[in-house]
Amino acid sequence: MQKNPRKIRAIIFDLDDTLYDCSGTLVLRGRRQAAGKIARLINCSEEEAYSLQLQMDEKFGVKANIYEKIVTLYNLPGTYAQELLEEFVHIDISDITVFPDVMDTLIQLKARGYRVVLVTSGDKEIQRKKIDVLGLNNRYFDDIVITGRNKDQSKKACFQEIMKRYDLQPEKVICMGDKIDDELAASKSLGMVTIMFEHGRHYKAYLKEQNKHIKPDYSIRQIKDLLRLCKE
């Protein structure tokens, strides 16, 4: 039985591929940038190096460090894996924009009295810059939390802290994101209402292996669909 989203007091949003198109902009841009260095290392064209990365993504999945795989495949010194990852990560993000319905939806949710929180993980400096460029600030969120990618700063622990801070019961909190094995699994284990945002490479990976994962309570294709689900 699906949980009732109409008794919700708070909504936790993921950032990448939830509030803006990360897969279609920054991921592809990073692959293009890394292609130049890969091409020089393995003596191929940049287009071939770009295609190689996409092939590795397809073969090993979105959670794999494909640069470690490429270094191993071509018997390159191990230090190149980190250098290639840096090339992929440190790219221009000055032109990224939120999905068209994001700002209005956040404003309406706040007007209805929901507590609205943004939780994202990754390099804290990079994630903060993304948030600033996208124009997402405390006008729209009661809290913005950036966690590192390590066990000491897990999404589950972060969600527990948020519930404690705002005196929230898990069944009255929605967690929405694109990653079934990250924020959605963590929130589901705590008893929150889970909503999958149907966008991006993590969502596509989920579709290929749905039987291996937990099921979200709801799935939506547009942020504004939250307003319908949470209709008073």
C-alpha positions in Angstrom: 0.0 0.0 0.0 1.3 3.4 -0.9 1.8 5.9 1.8 -0.5 9.0 2.0 1.4 12.1 0.8 -1.3 14.4 2.0 -0.2 14.3 5.6 3.3 15.6 4.8 5.0 18.3 6.7 8.4 18.4 5.0 10.0 17.6 1.6 13.6 16.8 1.0 15.0 17.3 -2.5 18.0 15.9 -4.2 19.9 18.3 -6.5 21.6 16.6 -9.5 19.2 15.3 -12.1 16.3 16.2 -9.8 16.2 20.0 -9.9 18.3 20.4 -13.1 19.5 18.3 -16.0 22.9 17.1 -14.8 23.2 14.0 -17.1 22.4 16.0 -20.2 24.7 18.9 -19.4 27.6 18.5 -16.9 28.1 14.7 -17.3 28.4 14.9 -21.1 30.5 18.1 -20.8 32.9 16.3 -18.4 33.2 13.3 -20.7 34.1 15.7 -23.6 36.7 17.4 -21.5 38.3 14.2 -20.3 38.3 12.9 -23.9 41.2 15.2 -24.8 43.5 13.8 -22.2 42.4 10.2 -22.9 43.1 10.7 -26.6 46.6 11.8 -25.9 47.2 8.9 -23.5 46.0 6.1 -25.8 46.7 7.7 -29.1 43.2 7.9 -30.6 40.9 10.7 -31.7 38.9 12.7 -29.1 35.7 11.3 -30.6 36.9 7.8 -30.1 37.9 8.7 -26.5 34.5 10.2 -25.9 32.8 7.1 -27.2 35.0 4.9 -25.1 33.8 6.6 -21.9 30.1 6.1 -22.9 30.9 2.4 -23.6 32.5 2.1 -20.1 29.4 3.8 -18.6 27.2 1.3 -20.3 29.3 -1.7 -19.3 30.2 -0.9 -15.7 27.3 1.2 -14.6 26.9 4.8 -13.3 28.5 4.2 -9.9 31.7 2.9 -11.3 34.8 5.0 -11.7 35.3 4.4 -15.4 38.7 6.1 -15.4 40.1 3.4 -13.3 38.7 0.9 -15.8 40.3 2.8 -18.7 43.7 3.0 -17.0 43.6 -0.7 -16.3 42.4 -1.6 -19.8 45.3 0.3 -21.4 47.9 -0.6 -18.8 48.5 3.1 -17.9 50.1 4.3 -14.7 47.5 4.3 -11.9 48.0 8.0 -11.2 46.2 8.8 -14.5 42.9 7.6 -13.1 42.7 10.5 -10.6 43.9 13.0 -13.3 41.2 11.9 -15.7 38.6 12.1 -12.9 39.7 15.6 -12.1 39.3 16.5 -15.8 35.8 15.1 -15.8 34.7 16.9 -12.6 36.2 20.4 -13.0 34.3 21.8 -15.8 32.4 25.1 -16.6 29.0 25.1 -14.9 28.2 28.8 -15.5 25.2 28.1 -17.8 23.3 25.4 -15.9 19.6 26.2 -15.2 16.9 24.5 -13.1 14.0 22.8 -14.8 11.3 25.3 -15.8 8.8 24.4 -13.1 11.2 24.3 -10.2 11.1 27.8 -8.8 7.3 28.1 -8.9 6.8 24.7 -7.3 9.2 25.5 -4.5 7.4 28.9 -3.9 4.0 27.2 -3.8 5.3 24.4 -1.4 6.6 27.1 1.0 3.4 29.0 0.7 1.4 25.9 1.7 3.5 25.6 4.8 5.8 22.7 4.0 9.3 22.7 5.3 11.5 22.4 2.2 15.1 21.0 2.4 17.8 20.5 -0.2 20.3 17.7 0.4 23.1 16.9 -2.0 26.4 15.0 -1.9 29.7 15.4 -3.5 32.6 17.9 -3.5 31.3 20.6 -1.2 32.8 23.5 -3.1 31.5 22.2 -6.5 28.0 21.5 -5.1 27.8 24.9 -3.5 28.8 26.6 -6.7 26.1 24.6 -8.5 23.5 25.8 -6.0 24.6 29.4 -6.4 24.6 29.3 -10.2 21.1 27.7 -10.2 19.8 30.5 -8.0 18.7 28.1 -5.3 19.1 29.8 -1.9 17.3 30.1 1.4 14.5 32.0 -0.2 13.3 28.6 -1.5 14.7 26.2 1.2 14.5 26.1 5.0 17.8 24.3 5.0 20.6 23.4 2.5 22.8 20.4 3.4 25.9 19.3 1.4 27.3 16.0 2.5 30.6 14.4 1.5 30.8 11.1 -0.3 31.9 9.0 2.7 30.4 6.8 5.3 30.7 9.4 8.0 28.3 11.7 6.1 25.8 9.2 4.8 22.4 10.3 3.5 20.7 8.3 6.1 22.5 10.0 9.0 21.8 13.4 7.3 18.1 12.6 7.1 18.0 11.5 10.7 19.6 14.8 11.7 17.1 16.8 9.7 14.1 15.0 11.3 15.6 15.6 14.8 16.3 19.3 14.0 12.8 20.0 12.9 10.9 17.5 15.1 9.6 15.5 12.1 8.2 12.0 12.0 9.5 10.0 9.0 6.0 9.1 7.7 5.4 12.9 7.3 8.5 13.5 5.2 8.8 13.1 1.4 12.3 12.4 0.0 12.5 13.0 -3.8 15.5 12.1 -6.0 16.7 10.1 -9.0 19.0 7.6 -7.3 17.2 4.5 -6.0 20.3 3.1 -4.3 21.2 6.4 -2.5 18.7 8.9 -1.2 15.7 6.8 -1.9 17.0 3.7 -0.3 18.2 5.7 2.7 14.8 7.5 3.2 12.8 4.3 2.6 14.8 2.5 5.4 13.7 5.3 7.7 10.0 5.1 6.8 9.8 8.3 4.7 7.6 8.6 1.6 9.8 8.1 -1.4 9.3 9.8 -4.8 11.5 8.9 -7.8 12.2 11.7 -10.3 12.2 10.0 -13.7 15.2 11.6 -15.2 18.9 11.1 -15.9 21.4 8.3 -16.0 20.7 6.9 -12.6 17.0 6.5 -13.4 17.8 4.8 -16.7 20.1 2.4 -14.8 17.3 1.7 -12.4 14.9 0.8 -15.2 17.4 -1.9 -16.4 17.5 -3.6 -12.9 14.3 -2.8 -11.2 14.0 -6.2 -9.6 17.3 -5.6 -7.7 16.1 -2.5 -5.9 13.4 -1.3 -3.5 10.4 0.3 -5.1 9.7 4.0 -4.6 6.2 4.9 -3.3 5.6 7.3 -6.2 7.3 8.3 -9.5 6.9 11.7 -11.2 8.3 13.3 -14.4 7.9 16.9 -13.5 8.6 18.7 -10.2 5.3 20.4 -10.3 3.6 17.0 -10.0 4.4 17.2 -6.3 1.7 19.9 -5.9 -0.9 17.4 -7.1 0.4 14.6 -4.9 0.5 16.9 -1.8 -2.9 18.5 -2.6 -4.6 19.6 0.5 
